[in-house]
Amino acid sequence: MKLTDDEQAMLDGKEGLAKQKAMELLVKYGEALGAERLVDTNNICGGVVGATPFVRKFEAKAGSFDAVFSEFQLDSREVVEVPKVKAFTCSLIQGMDPAHWQMQGVEPGAYELNMRHEWFCTRIGIQLMNTCTPYLLGNVPVKGEHCAWMESSAVVYCNSVFGARTNTEGHESTGAAMLTGKIPYWGYHLAENRLGTHLVDVEFDAKSVMDWGLLGYYVGEIVQERIPVLNGVRQVPNLSRLKHCGAAAASSGGVEMYHIVGITPEAHSMEEAFGKKKPVATLKFGKAERKEAYDNLNSSAKDTNVDLVVLGCPHYSIEQLWEACKLIEGNRVHSNTNLWIFTPRAIKDIADRNGYTEIITNAGATLMTDTCPALGQVSPKGVKVAVTDSAKQAHYLPAIMGLQVWFGSQEECIQAAITGRWRGELK
Ligand code: F3S
């Protein structure tokens, strides 16, 4: 791999041991991927490995997060003192909400570790966003900007909606990138790897967030990790719809980028979306395909008595909270169920000031931050049946938490929370 002078200097240890180890890791990683060089990045969404039971045991023995970072993110047995990050770095979702950890069934030891983890992150200069939707909090990369993002729903949004460039990175590569401001130049960083592969004729007029989730889920399952080009979309989808579409496609498949002809920034036309390539296959999304995706997402559930309703995957925007509050206000969550809504901490601050948190709390529901059931594996005790408006949670919760899960619209989910019964259907 060809290195620039500043990269070589870091590799030679001229900026200290931690950056040297980080460069060694990036060079090994880049060479394994066939990258010819590194590229500058000043936009990392990753963080420090957090409050898993394994890390907890390790930290207890090793005695510091410097040791955790060295072992798990710099691949170094030798403990190095981690310096302040060089690149702008936002933390991703964590294992618990520090304000509701007991309700989430988290043990005190894990909570204490989480707080030490937060302290360490701020010590090295990581922005404590603790969300999979950093773009809701002002991290909005511009077209062509090289990023190193980690979480799948964030990655697909970054590539597709912003036209910024990232691969799905891991803890190790984002850890090294935040210290050096470098990431291997391969995959989605290269223009030629961003062209569409599959043409999708969108025949069903997707309007709602739920429809966009179904569209993403159906297409992701077929194209897997390739790049679908959606053609025929009549109404411009807003942030919530694209957020749900990408998250769903990244769950049923491994979609890291999609185009929507006439809408997303690298698909002003079909020619731009595909370049000189021809689609390897053409598929359609009509009524039958929508129903197929809906049936698949609802295949795990039988019992219509609902224990838990989960909203906010990916984390809810303030617009979605506003919509939810209009449906919740003046109602009461059924005594046999729980309604948990997830949003970034900074959005909750706005919700507090707007009176939304009060509306949610008065209804007996809870507005949570920093985590989600699928990633944090948090839930109230004894939950068997959950309901969600997120195709991503509906995809993962049966496998990760062993739950029966119903998928539907935000309105159906909130009705389920109020009545304690699932009555959703595809309309
Ligand atoms: Fe975000 Fe958790 Fe969903 S990380 S995309 S809220 S599974």
Residues whose N, C-alpha, C, O or C-beta is under 5 A from the ligand:
A	BS01	F3S	I93 C132 S153 A247 G312 C313 P314 H315 C372 A374 L375 K392
